[in-house]
Amino acid sequence: MVKIRVGNAPCSWGALEFEGLEGESAGYARVLDEMAETGYAGTELGDWGFMPTDAAALRSELESRGLTLAGAFVPIELKSLPAHAAGLAVAIRTARLLRDVSPPENKPFIVLADDNGIDPVRTNNAGRITPAMGLGPRECRIFAQGAEEIARAVHAETGLRTVFHHHCAGYVETPDEIVCLLERTDPGLLGLVLDTGHYAYGAGNGKSVLDALERFNDRIWHVHFKDCSIEVAERVRTENWDYFEAVRNGVFCELGKGCVDFPAVVEWLNARNYDGWVVVEQDVLPGMGTPKESAQRNREYLRSIGV
């Protein structure tokens, strides 16, 4: 059996990329300390500036805790052509930091995403998106073009690969929207990070995660392990909560307590000799929940199913 590496991410401690959120998240030192203490081997970078952006300083912080970088989340408003140039600069800057911090045997990903949470229609209707709320044909082309150009430039500049993160509260949430993007981008340049929780929430049921593994098999280069509470998701649809209210009420619950069939996902990954990262993400808002205790329980759950 191939060894799957298990990481966590700052979003599990309430360090999110969204601006204007109330509450205070933990600082990077505490987050890294608690990741290491709860048994994780790696982390994603978090929003730019959350961790040190000097390569030597960041390398020291990681190595002192025995942690490795698995990737970095880079949100860009890809449907807007004027935003592409600035977004490309951010992606290249981030990729250089990842390259300079990482040992040669580790190749972290640029985790590219839409600039989620800025469009009111997508934010207010996350988890229940209809085709009418999607991008038009021209915007789809612009979106895909931007994603592919960024992936190409990142690889040319740093040798790192790019995966796209489908994400609720942004464009490319539903299964059909993922298909639309993948069909319009070069499979050699842009992969997919399958986020089990966002997929279950965006598609409407937990079983769909296994469908996604088969459907997007060759494009899945990176995996986020996130669970989704069916009960909270149903309340979202009944009470018309927006994305942030859903997160505040625990739509992304601890692993094994929601609808995602993680033993089946692990079986699928092992059957295909997946030897990359699974990054645990239990998104919480700043100051919410018990991040260290949840991280510990999530790690223990994964050990119980052989990871």
Short mmCIF file of the C-alpha atoms (twelve columns), coordinates in Angstrom:
data_MODEL
# 
_entry.id   MODEL 
# 
loop_
_atom_site.group_PDB 
_atom_site.id 
_atom_site.type_symbol 
_atom_site.label_atom_id 
_atom_site.label_alt_id 
_atom_site.label_comp_id 
_atom_site.label_asym_id 
_atom_site.label_seq_id 
_atom_site.Cartn_x 
_atom_site.Cartn_y 
_atom_site.Cartn_z 
_atom_site.pdbx_PDB_model_num 
ATOM 1   C CA . MET A 1   0.000   0.000  0.000   1 
ATOM 2   C CA . VAL A 2   1.345   3.417  -0.984  1 
ATOM 3   C CA . LYS A 3   1.891   5.862  1.846   1 
ATOM 4   C CA . ILE A 4   -0.507  8.814  1.737   1 
ATOM 5   C CA . ARG A 5   0.835   11.945 3.413   1 
ATOM 6   C CA . VAL A 6   -1.589  13.763 5.717   1 
ATOM 7   C CA . GLY A 7   -1.576  17.523 6.215   1 
ATOM 8   C CA . ASN A 8   -3.877  20.178 7.565   1 
ATOM 9   C CA . ALA A 9   -4.447  23.815 6.651   1 
ATOM 10  C CA . PRO A 10  -4.789  27.194 8.403   1 
ATOM 11  C CA . CYS A 11  -8.480  27.376 7.454   1 
ATOM 12  C CA . SER A 12  -9.114  24.690 10.089  1 
ATOM 13  C CA . TRP A 13  -8.048  27.325 12.635  1 
ATOM 14  C CA . GLY A 14  -10.260 30.079 11.161  1 
ATOM 15  C CA . ALA A 15  -7.490  31.665 9.077   1 
ATOM 16  C CA . LEU A 16  -9.513  32.209 5.897   1 
ATOM 17  C CA . GLU A 17  -8.854  34.160 2.726   1 
ATOM 18  C CA . PHE A 18  -12.070 36.179 2.967   1 
ATOM 19  C CA . GLU A 19  -11.826 39.838 3.908   1 
ATOM 20  C CA . GLY A 20  -14.026 41.523 6.493   1 
ATOM 21  C CA . LEU A 21  -14.779 38.507 8.673   1 
ATOM 22  C CA . GLU A 22  -15.392 39.252 12.328  1 
ATOM 23  C CA . GLY A 23  -13.361 37.545 15.017  1 
ATOM 24  C CA . GLU A 24  -9.684  36.830 15.408  1 
ATOM 25  C CA . SER A 25  -8.034  33.673 14.108  1 
ATOM 26  C CA . ALA A 26  -5.008  32.026 15.665  1 
ATOM 27  C CA . GLY A 27  -1.554  33.247 14.633  1 
ATOM 28  C CA . TYR A 28  0.644   31.140 12.407  1 
ATOM 29  C CA . ALA A 29  2.968   29.985 15.232  1 
ATOM 30  C CA . ARG A 30  0.102   28.517 17.212  1 
ATOM 31  C CA . VAL A 31  -1.395  26.935 14.095  1 
ATOM 32  C CA . LEU A 32  1.890   25.256 13.144  1 
ATOM 33  C CA . ASP A 33  2.556   24.156 16.725  1 
ATOM 34  C CA . GLU A 34  -0.862  22.553 17.010  1 
ATOM 35  C CA . MET A 35  -0.636  20.892 13.598  1 
ATOM 36  C CA . ALA A 36  2.622   19.238 14.602  1 
ATOM 37  C CA . GLU A 37  1.318   18.310 18.055  1 
ATOM 38  C CA . THR A 38  -1.773  16.624 16.600  1 
ATOM 39  C CA . GLY A 39  0.176   14.456 14.172  1 
ATOM 40  C CA . TYR A 40  0.147   16.143 10.776  1 
ATOM 41  C CA . ALA A 41  3.109   16.024 8.398   1 
ATOM 42  C CA . GLY A 42  2.381   19.112 6.356   1 
ATOM 43  C CA . THR A 43  0.405   22.289 5.862   1 
ATOM 44  C CA . GLU A 44  -0.811  24.572 3.144   1 
ATOM 45  C CA . LEU A 45  0.459   28.138 3.194   1 
ATOM 46  C CA . GLY A 46  -2.762  29.964 3.949   1 
ATOM 47  C CA . ASP A 47  -3.498  33.462 2.756   1 
ATOM 48  C CA . TRP A 48  -0.427  35.430 1.652   1 
ATOM 49  C CA . GLY A 49  1.126   37.067 4.701   1 
ATOM 50  C CA . PHE A 50  -0.396  34.700 7.257   1 
ATOM 51  C CA . MET A 51  2.929   32.874 7.480   1 
ATOM 52  C CA . PRO A 52  6.361   34.454 6.893   1 
ATOM 53  C CA . THR A 53  6.916   35.313 3.234   1 
ATOM 54  C CA . ASP A 54  10.704  35.262 3.521   1 
ATOM 55  C CA . ALA A 55  11.804  31.818 2.337   1 
ATOM 56  C CA . ALA A 56  14.542  31.312 4.934   1 
ATOM 57  C CA . ALA A 57  12.267  32.341 7.796   1 
ATOM 58  C CA . LEU A 58  9.398   30.156 6.620   1 
ATOM 59  C CA . ARG A 59  11.699  27.179 6.053   1 
ATOM 60  C CA . SER A 60  12.991  27.535 9.595   1 
ATOM 61  C CA . GLU A 61  9.473   27.651 11.046  1 
ATOM 62  C CA . LEU A 62  8.434   24.530 9.145   1 
ATOM 63  C CA . GLU A 63  11.597  22.495 9.700   1 
ATOM 64  C CA . SER A 64  11.613  23.208 13.430  1 
ATOM 65  C CA . ARG A 65  8.233   21.466 13.633  1 
ATOM 66  C CA . GLY A 66  8.905   18.699 11.111  1 
ATOM 67  C CA . LEU A 67  6.327   20.086 8.672   1 
ATOM 68  C CA . THR A 68  6.334   20.301 4.866   1 
ATOM 69  C CA . LEU A 69  4.382   22.593 2.552   1 
ATOM 70  C CA . ALA A 70  1.733   20.773 0.548   1 
ATOM 71  C CA . GLY A 71  0.461   23.778 -1.392  1 
ATOM 72  C CA . ALA A 72  -0.838  27.319 -1.334  1 
ATOM 73  C CA . PHE A 73  -4.343  28.605 -1.994  1 
ATOM 74  C CA . VAL A 74  -4.431  31.420 -4.589  1 
ATOM 75  C CA . PRO A 75  -7.864  33.036 -5.203  1 
ATOM 76  C CA . ILE A 76  -8.285  35.095 -8.390  1 
ATOM 77  C CA . GLU A 77  -11.375 36.606 -10.013 1 
ATOM 78  C CA . LEU A 78  -10.880 34.521 -13.140 1 
ATOM 79  C CA . LYS A 79  -14.091 35.552 -14.902 1 
ATOM 80  C CA . SER A 80  -12.696 39.101 -15.146 1 
ATOM 81  C CA . LEU A 81  -10.078 39.452 -17.875 1 
ATOM 82  C CA . PRO A 82  -8.582  42.627 -16.346 1 
ATOM 83  C CA . ALA A 83  -7.899  40.684 -13.129 1 
ATOM 84  C CA . HIS A 84  -5.748  38.070 -14.839 1 
ATOM 85  C CA . ALA A 85  -2.479  40.004 -14.934 1 
ATOM 86  C CA . ALA A 86  -2.525  40.854 -11.233 1 
ATOM 87  C CA . GLY A 87  -3.613  37.328 -10.397 1 
ATOM 88  C CA . LEU A 88  -0.779  35.872 -12.437 1 
ATOM 89  C CA . ALA A 89  1.714   38.009 -10.519 1 
ATOM 90  C CA . VAL A 90  0.312   36.742 -7.205  1 
ATOM 91  C CA . ALA A 91  0.478   33.122 -8.366  1 
ATOM 92  C CA . ILE A 92  4.094   33.477 -9.526  1 
ATOM 93  C CA . ARG A 93  5.119   35.212 -6.288  1 
ATOM 94  C CA . THR A 94  3.486   32.426 -4.273  1 
ATOM 95  C CA . ALA A 95  4.987   29.668 -6.412  1 
ATOM 96  C CA . ARG A 96  8.492   31.097 -5.993  1 
ATOM 97  C CA . LEU A 97  8.068   31.019 -2.226  1 
ATOM 98  C CA . LEU A 98  6.856   27.409 -2.317  1 
ATOM 99  C CA . ARG A 99  9.771   26.399 -4.539  1 
ATOM 100 C CA . ASP A 100 12.351  28.151 -2.399  1 
ATOM 101 C CA . VAL A 101 11.032  26.689 0.858   1 
ATOM 102 C CA . SER A 102 10.523  23.101 -0.282  1 
ATOM 103 C CA . PRO A 103 13.141  20.334 -0.449  1 
ATOM 104 C CA . PRO A 104 13.731  18.936 -3.955  1 
ATOM 105 C CA . GLU A 105 11.723  15.778 -3.293  1 
ATOM 106 C CA . ASN A 106 8.604   17.765 -2.364  1 
ATOM 107 C CA . LYS A 107 6.598   19.486 -5.084  1 
ATOM 108 C CA . PRO A 108 3.805   21.559 -3.531  1 
ATOM 109 C CA . PHE A 109 0.879   22.734 -5.628  1 
ATOM 110 C CA . ILE A 110 -0.480  26.127 -6.441  1 
ATOM 111 C CA . VAL A 111 -4.122  25.641 -5.450  1 
ATOM 112 C CA . LEU A 112 -5.882  28.037 -7.805  1 
ATOM 113 C CA . ALA A 113 -9.475  29.099 -7.133  1 
ATOM 114 C CA . ASP A 114 -12.025 31.710 -7.982  1 
ATOM 115 C CA . ASP A 115 -12.063 34.759 -5.716  1 
ATOM 116 C CA . ASN A 116 -14.808 33.175 -3.658  1 
ATOM 117 C CA . GLY A 117 -17.303 35.081 -1.563  1 
ATOM 118 C CA . ILE A 118 -17.333 38.312 -3.598  1 
ATOM 119 C CA . ASP A 119 -20.328 37.633 -5.852  1 
ATOM 120 C CA . PRO A 120 -23.569 38.019 -3.872  1 
ATOM 121 C CA . VAL A 121 -25.558 35.556 -5.977  1 
ATOM 122 C CA . ARG A 122 -22.976 32.809 -5.612  1 
ATOM 123 C CA . THR A 123 -22.385 33.581 -1.922  1 
ATOM 124 C CA . ASN A 124 -26.079 33.763 -1.003  1 
ATOM 125 C CA . ASN A 125 -26.927 30.552 -2.867  1 
ATOM 126 C CA . ALA A 126 -23.913 28.358 -2.119  1 
ATOM 127 C CA . GLY A 127 -24.956 24.719 -1.865  1 
ATOM 128 C CA . ARG A 128 -28.003 25.261 -4.089  1 
ATOM 129 C CA . ILE A 129 -26.614 26.762 -7.301  1 
ATOM 130 C CA . THR A 130 -28.767 26.512 -10.425 1 
ATOM 131 C CA . PRO A 131 -27.533 26.695 -14.043 1 
ATOM 132 C CA . ALA A 132 -29.006 30.195 -14.368 1 
ATOM 133 C CA . MET A 133 -26.538 31.409 -11.716 1 
ATOM 134 C CA . GLY A 134 -23.538 30.244 -13.714 1 
ATOM 135 C CA . LEU A 135 -21.147 31.907 -16.114 1 
ATOM 136 C CA . GLY A 136 -22.139 32.683 -19.673 1 
ATOM 137 C CA . PRO A 137 -20.185 31.170 -22.601 1 
ATOM 138 C CA . ARG A 138 -17.836 34.150 -22.955 1 
ATOM 139 C CA . GLU A 139 -17.115 34.279 -19.222 1 
ATOM 140 C CA . CYS A 140 -16.485 30.512 -19.205 1 
ATOM 141 C CA . ARG A 141 -13.861 30.937 -21.916 1 
ATOM 142 C CA . ILE A 142 -12.212 33.837 -20.077 1 
ATOM 143 C CA . PHE A 143 -12.246 31.896 -16.805 1 
ATOM 144 C CA . ALA A 144 -10.666 28.793 -18.341 1 
ATOM 145 C CA . GLN A 145 -8.172  30.829 -20.334 1 
ATOM 146 C CA . GLY A 146 -6.994  32.601 -17.204 1 
ATOM 147 C CA . ALA A 147 -6.649  29.380 -15.221 1 
ATOM 148 C CA . GLU A 148 -4.647  27.705 -17.982 1 
ATOM 149 C CA . GLU A 149 -2.375  30.693 -18.543 1 
ATOM 150 C CA . ILE A 150 -1.577  30.868 -14.832 1 
ATOM 151 C CA . ALA A 151 -0.828  27.150 -14.673 1 
ATOM 152 C CA . ARG A 152 1.454   27.440 -17.694 1 
ATOM 153 C CA . ALA A 153 3.337   30.421 -16.285 1 
ATOM 154 C CA . VAL A 154 3.730   28.860 -12.831 1 
ATOM 155 C CA . HIS A 155 5.226   25.712 -14.317 1 
ATOM 156 C CA . ALA A 156 7.540   27.609 -16.672 1 
ATOM 157 C CA . GLU A 157 8.796   29.847 -13.873 1 
ATOM 158 C CA . THR A 158 9.088   27.390 -10.984 1 
ATOM 159 C CA . GLY A 159 8.478   23.845 -12.211 1 
ATOM 160 C CA . LEU A 160 5.454   23.560 -9.890  1 
ATOM 161 C CA . ARG A 161 2.060   22.333 -11.016 1 
ATOM 162 C CA . THR A 162 -1.326  23.962 -10.506 1 
ATOM 163 C CA . VAL A 163 -4.573  22.384 -9.375  1 
ATOM 164 C CA . PHE A 164 -7.945  24.094 -9.484  1 
ATOM 165 C CA . HIS A 165 -10.074 24.156 -6.334  1 
ATOM 166 C CA . HIS A 166 -13.831 23.941 -6.969  1 
ATOM 167 C CA . HIS A 167 -15.349 25.925 -4.115  1 
ATOM 168 C CA . CYS A 168 -18.754 26.943 -2.788  1 
ATOM 169 C CA . ALA A 169 -19.480 30.695 -2.857  1 
ATOM 170 C CA . GLY A 170 -17.523 31.046 -6.076  1 
ATOM 171 C CA . TYR A 171 -17.814 30.077 -9.703  1 
ATOM 172 C CA . VAL A 172 -17.057 26.411 -10.400 1 
ATOM 173 C CA . GLU A 173 -18.967 24.810 -7.549  1 
ATOM 174 C CA . THR A 174 -21.269 22.229 -9.128  1 
ATOM 175 C CA . PRO A 175 -20.231 19.052 -10.953 1 
ATOM 176 C CA . ASP A 176 -21.291 20.504 -14.316 1 
ATOM 177 C CA . GLU A 177 -19.246 23.640 -13.679 1 
ATOM 178 C CA . ILE A 178 -16.193 21.505 -12.915 1 
ATOM 179 C CA . VAL A 179 -16.715 19.641 -16.181 1 
ATOM 180 C CA . CYS A 180 -17.020 22.932 -18.051 1 
ATOM 181 C CA . LEU A 181 -13.652 24.120 -16.733 1 
ATOM 182 C CA . LEU A 182 -11.802 20.844 -17.242 1 
ATOM 183 C CA . GLU A 183 -13.069 20.461 -20.797 1 
ATOM 184 C CA . ARG A 184 -11.675 23.903 -21.648 1 
ATOM 185 C CA . THR A 185 -8.216  23.477 -20.100 1 
ATOM 186 C CA . ASP A 186 -5.129  21.433 -20.966 1 
ATOM 187 C CA . PRO A 187 -5.042  18.241 -18.838 1 
ATOM 188 C CA . GLY A 188 -1.255  18.398 -18.876 1 
ATOM 189 C CA . LEU A 189 -1.236  21.857 -17.337 1 
ATOM 190 C CA . LEU A 190 -4.156  22.092 -14.924 1 
ATOM 191 C CA . GLY A 191 -5.247  19.408 -12.501 1 
ATOM 192 C CA . LEU A 192 -8.063  19.297 -9.970  1 
ATOM 193 C CA . VAL A 193 -7.907  19.314 -6.209  1 
ATOM 194 C CA . LEU A 194 -10.912 17.282 -5.189  1 
ATOM 195 C CA . ASP A 195 -12.348 18.797 -2.032  1 
ATOM 196 C CA . THR A 196 -14.705 16.166 -0.654  1 
ATOM 197 C CA . GLY A 197 -16.729 18.577 1.486   1 
ATOM 198 C CA . HIS A 198 -17.177 21.281 -1.123  1 
ATOM 199 C CA . TYR A 199 -18.121 18.638 -3.671  1 
ATOM 200 C CA . ALA A 200 -20.700 17.025 -1.396  1 
ATOM 201 C CA . TYR A 201 -22.176 20.402 -0.483  1 
ATOM 202 C CA . GLY A 202 -22.147 21.773 -4.024  1 
ATOM 203 C CA . ALA A 203 -23.527 18.581 -5.587  1 
ATOM 204 C CA . GLY A 204 -26.114 17.969 -2.909  1 
ATOM 205 C CA . ASN A 205 -25.236 14.530 -1.547  1 
ATOM 206 C CA . GLY A 206 -22.310 12.655 -0.043  1 
ATOM 207 C CA . LYS A 207 -22.385 9.701  -2.427  1 
ATOM 208 C CA . SER A 208 -21.501 12.064 -5.258  1 
ATOM 209 C CA . VAL A 209 -17.916 12.234 -3.965  1 
ATOM 210 C CA . LEU A 210 -17.305 8.700  -5.208  1 
ATOM 211 C CA . ASP A 211 -18.880 9.663  -8.512  1 
ATOM 212 C CA . ALA A 212 -16.427 12.558 -8.707  1 
ATOM 213 C CA . LEU A 213 -13.452 10.278 -8.151  1 
ATOM 214 C CA . GLU A 214 -14.460 8.180  -11.140 1 
ATOM 215 C CA . ARG A 215 -15.607 11.072 -13.278 1 
ATOM 216 C CA . PHE A 216 -12.486 13.194 -12.822 1 
ATOM 217 C CA . ASN A 217 -10.037 10.350 -12.262 1 
ATOM 218 C CA . ASP A 218 -7.146  11.510 -14.444 1 
ATOM 219 C CA . ARG A 219 -7.388  15.162 -13.395 1 
ATOM 220 C CA . ILE A 220 -7.260  14.609 -9.611  1 
ATOM 221 C CA . TRP A 221 -3.716  15.509 -8.531  1 
ATOM 222 C CA . HIS A 222 -4.394  16.691 -4.985  1 
ATOM 223 C CA . VAL A 223 -7.095  15.965 -2.385  1 
ATOM 224 C CA . HIS A 224 -8.702  17.927 0.445   1 
ATOM 225 C CA . PHE A 225 -10.481 15.874 3.091   1 
ATOM 226 C CA . LYS A 226 -13.482 17.831 4.338   1 
ATOM 227 C CA . ASP A 227 -16.773 16.462 5.640   1 
ATOM 228 C CA . CYS A 228 -20.255 17.907 5.145   1 
ATOM 229 C CA . SER A 229 -23.176 17.782 7.548   1 
ATOM 230 C CA . ILE A 230 -26.356 16.737 5.768   1 
ATOM 231 C CA . GLU A 231 -28.467 18.176 8.582   1 
ATOM 232 C CA . VAL A 232 -26.868 21.626 8.336   1 
ATOM 233 C CA . ALA A 233 -26.985 21.547 4.531   1 
ATOM 234 C CA . GLU A 234 -30.721 20.858 4.701   1 
ATOM 235 C CA . ARG A 235 -31.204 23.792 7.081   1 
ATOM 236 C CA . VAL A 236 -29.239 26.002 4.678   1 
ATOM 237 C CA . ARG A 237 -31.665 25.180 1.888   1 
ATOM 238 C CA . THR A 238 -34.738 25.537 4.104   1 
ATOM 239 C CA . GLU A 239 -33.688 28.804 5.751   1 
ATOM 240 C CA . ASN A 240 -31.784 30.292 2.788   1 
ATOM 241 C CA . TRP A 241 -28.529 30.867 4.637   1 
ATOM 242 C CA . ASP A 242 -25.586 32.284 2.763   1 
ATOM 243 C CA . TYR A 243 -22.210 30.557 2.635   1 
ATOM 244 C CA . PHE A 244 -20.813 32.194 5.756   1 
ATOM 245 C CA . GLU A 245 -23.901 31.407 7.830   1 
ATOM 246 C CA . ALA A 246 -23.606 27.786 6.701   1 
ATOM 247 C CA . VAL A 247 -19.968 27.652 7.812   1 
ATOM 248 C CA . ARG A 248 -20.848 29.383 11.082  1 
ATOM 249 C CA . ASN A 249 -23.413 26.666 11.758  1 
ATOM 250 C CA . GLY A 250 -20.992 23.822 11.060  1 
ATOM 251 C CA . VAL A 251 -21.784 22.676 7.540   1 
ATOM 252 C CA . PHE A 252 -18.183 21.441 7.398   1 
ATOM 253 C CA . CYS A 253 -18.100 19.128 10.393  1 
ATOM 254 C CA . GLU A 254 -15.391 16.875 11.797  1 
ATOM 255 C CA . LEU A 255 -14.366 13.943 9.608   1 
ATOM 256 C CA . GLY A 256 -16.578 10.909 9.951   1 
ATOM 257 C CA . LYS A 257 -19.521 12.893 11.301  1 
ATOM 258 C CA . GLY A 258 -20.970 13.960 7.955   1 
ATOM 259 C CA . CYS A 259 -22.029 12.412 4.683   1 
ATOM 260 C CA . VAL A 260 -18.668 11.760 3.005   1 
ATOM 261 C CA . ASP A 261 -17.712 8.077  2.810   1 
ATOM 262 C CA . PHE A 262 -14.035 8.460  3.695   1 
ATOM 263 C CA . PRO A 263 -13.235 4.728  3.943   1 
ATOM 264 C CA . ALA A 264 -14.422 4.347  0.335   1 
ATOM 265 C CA . VAL A 265 -12.419 7.415  -0.739  1 
ATOM 266 C CA . VAL A 266 -9.281  6.007  0.887   1 
ATOM 267 C CA . GLU A 267 -9.891  2.629  -0.745  1 
ATOM 268 C CA . TRP A 268 -10.163 4.362  -4.121  1 
ATOM 269 C CA . LEU A 269 -6.945  6.323  -3.582  1 
ATOM 270 C CA . ASN A 270 -5.034  3.241  -2.461  1 
ATOM 271 C CA . ALA A 271 -6.287  1.216  -5.419  1 
ATOM 272 C CA . ARG A 272 -4.760  3.825  -7.715  1 
ATOM 273 C CA . ASN A 273 -1.484  4.060  -5.781  1 
ATOM 274 C CA . TYR A 274 -2.106  7.678  -4.864  1 
ATOM 275 C CA . ASP A 275 1.053   8.878  -3.132  1 
ATOM 276 C CA . GLY A 276 0.293   12.572 -2.717  1 
ATOM 277 C CA . TRP A 277 -1.183  14.631 0.087   1 
ATOM 278 C CA . VAL A 278 -4.588  14.531 1.650   1 
ATOM 279 C CA . VAL A 279 -5.036  17.859 3.401   1 
ATOM 280 C CA . VAL A 280 -7.634  17.954 6.152   1 
ATOM 281 C CA . GLU A 281 -9.734  21.105 6.061   1 
ATOM 282 C CA . GLN A 282 -12.494 21.747 8.552   1 
ATOM 283 C CA . ASP A 283 -13.345 25.320 7.622   1 
ATOM 284 C CA . VAL A 284 -14.370 27.447 10.577  1 
ATOM 285 C CA . LEU A 285 -14.790 31.194 10.930  1 
ATOM 286 C CA . PRO A 286 -12.260 33.177 13.004  1 
ATOM 287 C CA . GLY A 287 -12.554 32.359 16.704  1 
ATOM 288 C CA . MET A 288 -15.029 29.546 16.099  1 
ATOM 289 C CA . GLY A 289 -14.875 26.003 17.436  1 
ATOM 290 C CA . THR A 290 -12.020 24.094 19.052  1 
ATOM 291 C CA . PRO A 291 -9.457  23.787 16.244  1 
ATOM 292 C CA . LYS A 292 -6.756  21.817 18.040  1 
ATOM 293 C CA . GLU A 293 -9.196  19.332 19.527  1 
ATOM 294 C CA . SER A 294 -10.942 18.937 16.172  1 
ATOM 295 C CA . ALA A 295 -7.599  18.472 14.409  1 
ATOM 296 C CA . GLN A 296 -6.717  15.748 16.930  1 
ATOM 297 C CA . ARG A 297 -10.025 13.951 16.452  1 
ATOM 298 C CA . ASN A 298 -9.762  14.256 12.674  1 
ATOM 299 C CA . ARG A 299 -6.270  12.758 12.716  1 
ATOM 300 C CA . GLU A 300 -7.387  9.918  14.985  1 
ATOM 301 C CA . TYR A 301 -10.320 9.217  12.672  1 
ATOM 302 C CA . LEU A 302 -8.017  8.964  9.666   1 
ATOM 303 C CA . ARG A 303 -5.729  6.571  11.523  1 
ATOM 304 C CA . SER A 304 -8.779  4.453  12.330  1 
ATOM 305 C CA . ILE A 305 -9.425  3.998  8.593   1 
ATOM 306 C CA . GLY A 306 -5.816  3.291  7.746   1 
ATOM 307 C CA . VAL A 307 -4.393  6.703  6.835   1 
# 
